Amino acid sequence: MVKKSDLKKLNSIMQEGNDFKNDNKYNKAVEKYFEALNFVESNVKDSVEKEDEITSIKSQIDQVYSIEIIDQVDNASEYMEKKEFENAFEALEEGMRIADKIEDKDMKNYEIQEISYLTEKYKISMALQNASKQRDEGNLEGALQSMQEILLTAKEFHQNDPENEQIKIIKDAITETYSLLIKEHRKIADQLKGDNQLEKALEKYGDALIIANKMAESEVKVKETTNLKNSINQIYSSMIKPLVDEGNLLFNENKFEAASKKFEDALAVADKMYPSAQKEEEIENINNIASKTLNPVYLERMKPILDKGKELIIKEFYEDNISIVNEAIDKFIKALELAENMGESKEKEAKVEEIKQLINKTCRARINILKDRSLQKIAKREFDKAVNELYAAISVAKRMPIEEEENADYIDLKQAVNDVYNSQIDEILRQGSSQLVGKNYDKAIEIFNEALKMTDKMYLTEEMEQVVNKIKGMIYQAELKLLVGKGDSQEEKKKFERELERLNKKMEYAQTIDDAERRFEEMEKIKTSIDEVHYSEIKLLVEQGIQLAGDHEFTEGFDYFEKAMKVHELIESPEFKNKIPIKFHYKTELVNKAKLEISEKKYDQAIHDCEKAIELDSTFIDAYYYIGLANIQKENFDQSIASFNKAIGLKNDHAESWNQLGYAHERKNEFENAIKAYNRAIEINPNFAEAYYNLGNVLKITGSHNDAIDAYQKATKFDQNLTLAWLFLAAVFIEKKDYANAITNIEKALDVKPEIADTLKSLIDKFKGIIQELDENLREKFKHRNE
């Protein structure tokens, strides 16, 4: 316990400290609190009480520091309002020194963060003030550059608060500076316009408009750009009138070509105007004048030219003669050039359309002839000649007055050329794929490259790019198979390792880039490159797994699939994440191994491999199906039924599972369920011979002989090599005492499988002998029936 006298003394010291704090005498307050600390250290003996008192006093000291910091921050704010930046930063520095004395870590960190925030914010404000001063002194370009840099700094500083008031103030300052800069350019442009230096005035107004377009979206920007465009349009309008007047004068002097040129020049000037009612009015006025004066002259000139062209295309079979076709098109194009010089009017529109239709009709007539010839050449497999005919048609299509990207005939002909090459490429690719299956990888690569070379002759279209990518993919796969087949994959792996090492070093550098946006962009590019390397590495691992599994070296092959999945986990980019179906290849090879194991009677191992496949893909029907087959062989019929039901649950029309489900029920003597399952398999696949055979067996067992005969006959109809179906069909006929049909079906079984003759032929011969002897005896009796 603290002595009463000591407690009274301590309270007295603390009260003095509180009084100093209330009078804003912070240093004296802190001195008194430290005096209290020393007193406690010296006079309080109980360790718990001492600790409590010390903690309480230190808290009081921290509160004094916090209050003192608030005063410094308030002082800094007042200095900033007066633009006394040096004094503001000194106040904040003092606040930082005080904060450093705070004992409580959380309070200390909070105060330091607040002061740091204000310091950076005030630095931005000071920078903006300096830039504004630069602007006020007339250095607008320099001020603008400084302000834009300040805005970037402010955006980064306030990245969690993009609508911060400070950002708005900076943007407003930039807008104001742009306006002043535009005002300078406009003043010069107005002066040039007044001096009739119109081209220079336009250039200056244009410079001002470029500046205005750089402004952030705002009402000020809209106003500035609108005013500048109006000023530019006014100058263009003043340049149009003398051109139109000159055109009228030249027309009256019968100088039609020169007059037309002046009207075209006037239209060209009007076309430069910014969209507005004034622009539309100028163009309409020019066209009205030009059409009234020049159109009758142009119509008179083009009439004899059109008539000559029309005479050429009314000749019978003119389209067979390229010279006549070209001459006619030349005439029509010359007439079209005259028509397009006419002033804008409905009369011009009609004439231009009429001539274009004449050109298109003439071109299409020739194109159709060439397309027919091309088809004839394709039928004879004369592909080069077919393509030449199509190229000739394309040269005609290009003369049509339609933009190539909108010319349906031109597009159709290019596609026809590509189709010819595609048919040849497909044939070449089939040859290459055949070599690939035969593991003649070098030859396959050679053939695929031949196909790739042929694509150089194709027109560039999206489909052509798909063909190229397809062939490149096949070449890469063949090269990969060759690499793995030769056992050269280690060097390729080392390349991946070296490339990853290089990219990781680049990433280390990218992380040091100061500019946040550029740092992010660079890091994303490198991540994509890293993913691309992992993608190539996965392709190599998967190919190794496939080849090893194909050679029945399953354990080593599966190790490569596992490695590929681990590399796959490193990929981040969606572009590469699911590009290679690792699990698909892995699960497929697991089931291939299980099929082999079932044939070798290794049923437990087959089930284990299929279960692993299901871990990779819980919807993999084949895995459930082969688990069911293995369990049938183990006579675990309930487990096999469960597996087939899972397969059917995933794919209700999986006929093979229904068939084996029926067989499992049959083995359990559940004949009704077996018949339902077999019938469902047949419903899904009406040509399913094995299901008919199995159904026949159950019907035979249950005594439905006629239905059994029908099932067996359908089984042999769809698969004539089903020996047992022929034999058991014969067995049903024997049960029905139909021995002739029985013998016929047994003989068919012998035709299919002669090796069973040893066990059956002697019995059949003996049976035939008995029938023959009986037949002869009966015939003799019949002969002597009247004796």
Stockholm file with secondary structure:
# STOCKHOLM 1.0

chainA/1-787         MVKKSDLKKLNSIMQEGNDFKNDNKYNKAVEKYFEALNFVESNVKDSVEKEDEITSIKSQIDQVYSIEIIDQVDNASEYMEKKEFENAFEALEEGMRIADKIEDKDMKNYEIQEISYLTEKYKISMALQNASKQRDEGNLEGALQSMQEILLTAKEFHQNDPENEQIKIIKDAITETYSLLIKEHRKIADQLKGDNQLEKALEKYGDALIIANKMAESEVKVKETTNLKNSINQIYSSMIKPLVDEGNLLFNENKFEAASKKFEDALAVADKMYPSAQKEEEIENINNIASKTLNPVYLERMKPILDKGKELIIKEFYEDNISIVNEAIDKFIKALELAENMGESKEKEAKVEEIKQLINKTCRARINILKDRSLQKIAKREFDKAVNELYAAISVAKRMPIEEEENADYIDLKQAVNDVYNSQIDEILRQGSSQLVGKNYDKAIEIFNEALKMTDKMYLTEEMEQVVNKIKGMIYQAELKLLVGKGDSQEEKKKFERELERLNKKMEYAQTIDDAERRFEEMEKIKTSIDEVHYSEIKLLVEQGIQLAGDHEFTEGFDYFEKAMKVHELIESPEFKNKIPIKFHYKTELVNKAKLEISEKKYDQAIHDCEKAIELDSTFIDAYYYIGLANIQKENFDQSIASFNKAIGLKNDHAESWNQLGYAHERKNEFENAIKAYNRAIEINPNFAEAYYNLGNVLKITGSHNDAIDAYQKATKFDQNLTLAWLFLAAVFIEKKDYANAITNIEKALDVKPEIADTLKSLIDKFKGIIQELDENLREKFKHRNE
#=GR chainA/1-787 SS CCCHHHHHHHHHHHHHHHHHHHTTCHHHHHHHHHHHHHHHHHHCCCHHHHHHHHHHHHHHHHHHHHHHHHHHHHHHHHHHHTTCHHHHHHHHHHHHHHHTTCCSHHHHHHHHHHHHHHHHHHHHHHHHHHHHHHHHTTCHHHHHHHHHHHHHHHHHHTTTCTTCHHHHHHHHHHHHHHHHHHHHHHHHHHHHHHTTCHHHHHHHHHHHHHHHHTSCSSHHHHHHHHHHHHHHHHHHHHHHHHHHHHHHHHHHTTCHHHHHHHHHHHHHHHHHSCSSHHHHHHHHHHHHHHHHHHHHHHHHHHHHHHHHHHHHHTSTTGGGCHHHHHHHHHHHHHHHHHHHTSCSSHHHHHHHHHHHHHHHHHHHHHHHHHHHHHHHHHHTTCHHHHHHHHHHHHHHHTTSSSCGGGCHHHHHHHHHHHHHHHHHHHHHHHHHHHHHHTTCHHHHHHHHHHHHHHGGGSCCCHHHHHHHHHHHHHHHHHHHHHHHHHTCHHHHHHHHHHHHHHHHHHHHHHTTCSSHHHHHHHHHHHHHHHHHHHHHHHHHHHHHHHHHHHTTCHHHHHHHHHHHHHHHTTCCCHHHHTSSCHHHHHHHHHHHHHHHHHHTTCHHHHHHHHHHHHHHCTTCHHHHHHHHHHHHHTTCHHHHHHHHHHHHHHCTTCHHHHHHHHHHHHHTTCHHHHHHHHHHHHHHCTTCHHHHHHHHHHHHHTTCHHHHHHHHHHHHHHCTTCHHHHHHHHHHHHHTTCHHHHHHHHHHHHHHCGGGHHHHHHHHHHHHHHHHHHHHHHHHHHHTTTC
#=GC SS_cons         CCCHHHHHHHHHHHHHHHHHHHTTCHHHHHHHHHHHHHHHHHHCCCHHHHHHHHHHHHHHHHHHHHHHHHHHHHHHHHHHHTTCHHHHHHHHHHHHHHHTTCCSHHHHHHHHHHHHHHHHHHHHHHHHHHHHHHHHTTCHHHHHHHHHHHHHHHHHHTTTCTTCHHHHHHHHHHHHHHHHHHHHHHHHHHHHHHTTCHHHHHHHHHHHHHHHHTSCSSHHHHHHHHHHHHHHHHHHHHHHHHHHHHHHHHHHTTCHHHHHHHHHHHHHHHHHSCSSHHHHHHHHHHHHHHHHHHHHHHHHHHHHHHHHHHHHHTSTTGGGCHHHHHHHHHHHHHHHHHHHTSCSSHHHHHHHHHHHHHHHHHHHHHHHHHHHHHHHHHHTTCHHHHHHHHHHHHHHHTTSSSCGGGCHHHHHHHHHHHHHHHHHHHHHHHHHHHHHHTTCHHHHHHHHHHHHHHGGGSCCCHHHHHHHHHHHHHHHHHHHHHHHHHTCHHHHHHHHHHHHHHHHHHHHHHTTCSSHHHHHHHHHHHHHHHHHHHHHHHHHHHHHHHHHHHTTCHHHHHHHHHHHHHHHTTCCCHHHHTSSCHHHHHHHHHHHHHHHHHHTTCHHHHHHHHHHHHHHCTTCHHHHHHHHHHHHHTTCHHHHHHHHHHHHHHCTTCHHHHHHHHHHHHHTTCHHHHHHHHHHHHHHCTTCHHHHHHHHHHHHHTTCHHHHHHHHHHHHHHCTTCHHHHHHHHHHHHHTTCHHHHHHHHHHHHHHCGGGHHHHHHHHHHHHHHHHHHHHHHHHHHHTTTC
//
